[in-house]
Amino acid sequence: MNLIIDVGNTQVKVALMEQGEIVFLKSFSTLNAGSMEEILSTYLPHKAIVSVVGNFQPEILSYLSQKLMVHVLGSKSKLPLKNTYETPLTLGYDRIAVAVGAITLYPNQNVLVVDCGTAITYDVVTSDEIYLGGGISPGISLRFKSLNDYTAKLPLLSISNTFSLIGRNTNDCILSGVLNGVVAEVDAYIEKFNLIYSNSRVVLTGGDSSFFVDKLKNSIFVNPNLIYTGLNRILELNAE
């Protein structure tokens, strides 16, 4: 059994995987030794991978290293794909992980992964397992927050599945602008990707992926846990 720790911008997510399947998944605002001790004693993982995008307490890593083999995803990690990103040291490990997840679950296809979280990231990996790059834009919650932070009177709203094109009050206008705007953005990116690549697949992942399920014109697959598949494969490759 493998322990997967994904340290994101706002949460730390912990998964346990056995034979490629998730048997435990939980999100933490902060992770402490007590939580880790409970997980380790319950599931008895043999090895672990840690992917850090946000802030992570070094004492947790030290604690884990005393208990089992730990691989920290980094620039020297072995990957099952060719990375042609021009600035690989600036590439977020979450983006690499979802790309590896894509080639693991959808081999021999050109895949666009749209990761809908704090940021919306677009990542393209080709059928011959070459990572090309993609795009980064603000996530849905970040768009709402920016309107509240950088204006004097606009309120802070959150995702809603009920919104119209034409708002008749300020709240509805914010919902219309943010939500119609983000749907149009994602749809447009997918359309352009599909024009360039045949034998293609589009996969949405991340915490906000379910929002888009019935709102996009383009055909998509949704796999909210794609990153854990990718991290698990990277762990196995580096543990050999």
Buried (B, 14 or more C-beta within 10 A) or exposed (E): BBBBBBBBBEBBBBBBBEEEEBEBBEEBEEBEEEBBEEBBEEBEBEBBBBBBBEEBBEEBBEBBEEBBBBBBBEEEBEBBBEBEBEEEEEBBBBBBBBBBBBBBBBEEBBBBBBBBBBBBBBBBBBBEBBBBBBEEBBBBBBBBBEBEEEEEEBEEBEBEEEBEEEBEEEBBBBBBBBBBEBBEBBBEBBEEBBEEBEEBBBBBBBBBBBBBEEBBEBEBBBBBBBBBBBBBBBBBBBBE
